[in-house]
Amino acid sequence: MRAMRPRSRRDRDLCSGPARLTQAMGINGAHDGIDLVRGRAGFAIVDDGSAPTSSIRTGPRIGITRGTDAHWRWYAPESVHVSKR
């Protein structure tokens, strides 16, 4: 991730927000539509066995002007990795 985002000085800056997360993981437009369940194209969603936190919150995306009524932002409010308004 550091190689993909070399200007990030702090760990929390590597992946805070969807654009930074995709940059750090090397995800780009060529990956649009890939199957994350079957793990094709080198990416997969994997369950680490940890119980999910019970304090997940939703809200509007930050930094957009259209579609703010849709709650496409999911976050754990206590996490230091959550983008701030």
Secondary structure, DSSP 8 states (H G I E B T S, - for coil): -TTTSTT--SGGGTSSSHHHHHHHHT--GGGTT--TTTTGGG------S----TT-EEE--SS-SSSTTS--EEE-TT-TTS---
